[in-house]
Amino acid sequence: RFRDNHLAFTQVEGRYQYDDQLGVTTFIGSGRVAPAANELGRHRPLSTVGAGVRYIVLVQDRVGFRLDFARGIDESALYFGVGEAF
């Protein structure tokens, strides 16, 4: 629903590691999508905020699971992943 040819987006994330295996993160982001780059300023900003938990299962290789909850303009989502997104 919020996809198009051009995107301008920024996100800030904070991470806190409790010990070698358990950590938490919070994030906030905002951006715009448009069919052309010169139209980005004409479209409403889309924002998100969220938090997550990180659990490292293989400390020596930094392999872990992540569980994030995010709230956008119209809906919320729960994401599960292996490894960090970036």
C-alpha positions in Angstrom: 0.0 0.0 0.0 2.9 2.4 0.7 5.1 1.4 -2.2 6.1 3.5 -5.2 9.1 4.2 -7.4 10.9 6.7 -5.0 11.5 6.6 -1.3 13.1 9.1 1.2 13.4 7.6 4.7 15.4 8.0 7.9 15.4 5.9 11.0 17.1 6.2 14.4 17.7 3.2 16.6 19.0 2.7 20.1 20.3 -0.6 21.3 21.1 -1.8 24.8 22.9 -5.1 25.5 22.1 -6.5 29.0 24.7 -9.3 28.7 26.3 -11.5 26.1 23.0 -12.9 25.0 20.1 -10.5 25.8 19.5 -7.1 24.4 16.7 -4.6 23.5 16.2 -2.0 20.9 13.9 1.0 20.2 13.4 2.8 17.0 11.6 5.6 15.3 11.5 6.4 11.6 9.8 8.6 9.0 9.7 8.8 5.3 7.8 9.5 2.1 7.0 7.6 -1.1 6.1 9.0 -4.5 6.0 8.0 -8.1 8.7 10.6 -8.9 11.6 12.1 -6.8 10.3 15.6 -7.4 6.9 14.7 -5.9 8.3 13.4 -2.5 7.5 16.7 -0.8 3.9 16.6 -1.9 3.1 13.3 -0.1 2.3 12.9 3.5 5.1 11.6 5.8 4.7 8.0 7.0 6.1 7.4 10.5 6.7 4.3 12.6 7.8 3.7 16.1 8.7 0.4 17.8 10.8 -1.8 20.1 12.3 -5.2 20.1 14.2 -7.9 21.9 17.4 -9.6 20.8 18.6 -13.0 21.9 22.0 -14.3 20.8 22.0 -18.1 20.6 25.6 -18.5 19.4 27.7 -15.9 21.1 30.9 -16.7 19.4 29.3 -16.2 15.9 26.8 -13.4 16.9 23.9 -15.5 15.6 20.7 -14.5 17.2 16.9 -14.0 17.0 15.0 -10.8 17.0 11.4 -10.0 17.8 10.2 -6.5 17.0 6.9 -4.7 17.5 6.2 -1.7 15.3 3.3 0.8 15.1 2.7 2.8 11.9 0.1 5.3 10.9 -2.7 2.8 10.4 -1.6 -0.5 11.7 0.8 -2.5 13.9 3.0 -5.5 13.1 5.1 -8.1 14.9 8.3 -9.2 13.1 10.5 -12.2 13.8 13.9 -12.7 12.3 17.3 -14.4 12.5 20.3 -12.1 12.6 20.3 -8.3 12.5 18.6 -6.5 9.6 21.7 -4.2 9.3 
